[in-house]
Amino acid sequence: MIFILLLPDFYFKNVIDIDIGFLKRHSIKAVLLDIDNTLTQHNGTEPYDGVCEWVDYIKNVGVKVAIISNAKDKNRERLFAEKLRIGDCIWHAKKPSKKGFNQLAKVLGIDKSEVLVIGDQIFTDILGANLAGTMSVLVEPKDKKEPILIKIKRVLELPFRNLMNFENRK
């Protein structure tokens, strides 16, 4: 049963590949975004190319956007959120705990079934989303320069990444 909790609902190479058609088809009204290696390099302060425009795009079509991060540097995270004009954020969320996911869904006023979590790590982002009862998208990490503990987690993720058929699991 735990195996199911480690499977994302969808896979995209990059967050900016997720278009409004996909969000509408799946009745998504809010997106919760991981930061490190999803929107920027690990501990980065500048969004990857196209991320600012993508966030503006989905907000302009009525999808609410929030950040959920395990990062502990609130100043860096706050500045990053300001660049993206995202006001609803939870730092040091302790993912995969479902508490932060549930809290953001409540703050946004969106039922969890209409929330999509987007992140690059199976054991934090995807597991947390699944525990909280939201939909999940796994994206490819772009930055290969990561702390050793994350590199170890990447090795542990490989069997799940290699065995999954990411083509529209739901």
C-alpha positions as CSV (number, residue, x, y, z in Angstrom):
1,M,0.0,0.0,0.0
2,I,2.8,2.4,0.8
3,F,4.1,1.9,-2.8
4,I,0.9,3.6,-4.1
5,L,1.6,6.6,-1.9
6,L,5.0,7.1,-3.7
7,L,3.5,7.2,-7.2
8,P,2.7,10.6,-8.7
9,D,-0.5,11.1,-10.6
10,F,1.3,12.7,-13.5
11,Y,4.8,13.4,-14.8
12,F,6.1,16.5,-16.7
13,K,9.7,17.2,-17.6
14,N,9.3,20.8,-16.5
15,V,6.8,22.8,-14.5
16,I,6.3,25.2,-17.5
17,D,5.1,22.3,-19.6
18,I,1.9,22.1,-17.6
19,D,-0.7,24.1,-19.5
20,I,-4.2,25.4,-18.7
21,G,-5.8,22.7,-20.7
22,F,-4.3,20.1,-18.5
23,L,-5.4,22.0,-15.4
24,K,-8.9,22.4,-16.6
25,R,-9.2,18.7,-17.7
26,H,-8.4,17.7,-14.1
27,S,-10.5,20.4,-12.5
28,I,-7.5,22.0,-10.8
29,K,-8.3,25.3,-9.0
30,A,-5.1,25.6,-7.0
31,V,-1.4,24.7,-7.5
32,L,1.0,24.2,-4.6
33,L,4.6,24.5,-5.7
34,D,7.9,23.2,-4.3
35,I,10.8,25.6,-4.9
36,D,14.2,23.9,-4.9
37,N,14.8,22.1,-8.1
38,T,11.2,22.7,-9.2
39,L,11.2,26.4,-9.8
40,T,14.9,27.3,-9.2
41,Q,18.2,25.5,-8.5
42,H,18.7,24.2,-5.0
43,N,19.1,27.2,-2.7
44,G,18.7,29.5,-5.8
45,T,17.2,32.9,-5.8
46,E,16.4,33.3,-9.5
47,P,13.5,31.3,-11.1
48,Y,14.3,29.0,-14.0
49,D,13.6,30.5,-17.4
50,G,9.9,30.8,-18.1
51,V,8.7,30.2,-14.5
52,C,7.6,33.8,-13.8
53,E,5.6,33.9,-17.0
54,W,4.1,30.5,-16.3
55,V,3.0,31.5,-12.8
56,D,1.5,34.7,-14.1
57,Y,-0.3,32.7,-16.9
58,I,-2.0,30.2,-14.6
59,K,-2.9,33.0,-12.1
60,N,-4.4,35.0,-14.9
61,V,-6.7,32.2,-15.9
62,G,-8.0,31.9,-12.3
63,V,-5.8,29.1,-10.8
64,K,-4.6,30.0,-7.3
65,V,-0.9,29.5,-6.6
66,A,0.9,28.9,-3.3
67,I,4.4,27.7,-2.3
68,I,5.1,24.8,0.0
69,S,8.7,24.3,0.9
70,N,10.9,22.4,3.3
71,A,13.5,25.2,3.1
72,K,14.4,26.8,6.4
73,D,15.7,30.1,5.1
74,K,12.6,32.2,5.3
75,N,14.3,35.3,3.9
76,R,15.4,33.6,0.7
77,E,12.0,31.9,0.3
78,R,10.1,35.2,1.0
79,L,12.1,37.1,-1.6
80,F,11.6,34.2,-4.1
81,A,7.8,34.3,-3.5
82,E,7.8,38.1,-4.0
83,K,9.5,37.7,-7.4
84,L,6.7,35.4,-8.4
85,R,4.0,37.5,-6.7
86,I,2.9,34.6,-4.6
87,G,1.5,35.6,-1.2
88,D,0.4,32.2,0.2
89,C,3.4,30.2,1.4
90,I,4.5,27.7,4.0
91,W,8.2,27.4,4.8
92,H,9.8,24.5,6.7
93,A,6.6,22.5,5.9
94,K,8.2,19.2,7.1
95,K,7.0,17.4,3.9
96,P,5.9,14.7,3.6
97,S,3.7,15.7,6.5
98,K,0.2,16.4,5.2
99,K,-0.3,19.3,7.6
100,G,1.1,22.1,5.3
101,F,-0.7,20.8,2.3
102,N,-4.0,20.8,4.2
103,Q,-3.3,24.2,5.7
104,L,-2.7,25.8,2.3
105,A,-5.8,24.2,0.7
106,K,-7.9,25.6,3.6
107,V,-6.3,29.1,3.3
108,L,-6.9,29.1,-0.5
109,G,-10.5,28.0,0.1
110,I,-10.1,25.0,-2.3
111,D,-11.2,21.4,-1.8
112,K,-8.2,19.1,-1.7
113,S,-9.5,17.2,-4.7
114,E,-9.0,20.4,-6.8
115,V,-5.4,21.0,-5.6
116,L,-2.4,19.9,-7.6
117,V,1.0,19.6,-5.9
118,I,4.1,20.0,-8.2
119,G,7.5,19.0,-7.0
120,D,10.7,17.1,-7.9
121,Q,11.0,14.7,-5.0
122,I,9.0,11.5,-4.5
123,F,9.7,11.1,-0.8
124,T,8.6,14.6,0.1
125,D,6.5,16.3,-2.5
126,I,4.7,13.3,-4.0
127,L,4.3,11.3,-0.7
128,G,3.0,14.5,1.0
129,A,0.5,15.3,-1.7
130,N,-0.8,11.7,-1.7
131,L,-1.1,11.6,2.1
132,A,-3.0,14.9,1.9
133,G,-5.4,13.6,-0.7
134,T,-4.4,16.1,-3.5
135,M,-3.2,15.3,-7.0
136,S,0.5,15.3,-7.7
137,V,2.9,16.0,-10.6
138,L,6.5,14.9,-10.5
139,V,8.9,17.1,-12.5
140,E,12.5,16.3,-13.4
141,P,15.1,18.0,-11.2
142,K,17.2,20.3,-13.4
143,D,20.1,21.0,-11.1
144,K,22.5,18.1,-10.5
145,K,24.4,20.1,-7.8
146,E,22.4,19.0,-4.7
147,P,23.3,18.3,-1.1
148,I,24.5,14.7,-0.4
149,L,21.3,13.8,1.5
150,I,19.2,14.7,-1.6
151,K,21.6,12.8,-3.8
152,I,21.0,9.7,-1.6
153,K,17.2,10.2,-1.9
154,R,17.6,10.4,-5.7
155,V,19.2,7.0,-5.7
156,L,16.4,5.6,-3.6
157,E,13.8,7.2,-6.0
158,L,15.3,5.4,-9.0
159,P,13.3,2.2,-8.8
160,F,10.0,4.2,-8.6
161,R,11.0,6.5,-11.5
162,N,12.1,3.5,-13.6
163,L,9.0,1.3,-12.9
164,M,6.3,3.9,-13.4
165,N,4.3,4.6,-16.5
166,F,3.9,8.4,-16.1
167,E,1.4,8.6,-18.9
168,N,-1.8,9.8,-17.1
169,R,-2.0,7.4,-14.2
170,K,-5.4,8.7,-13.2
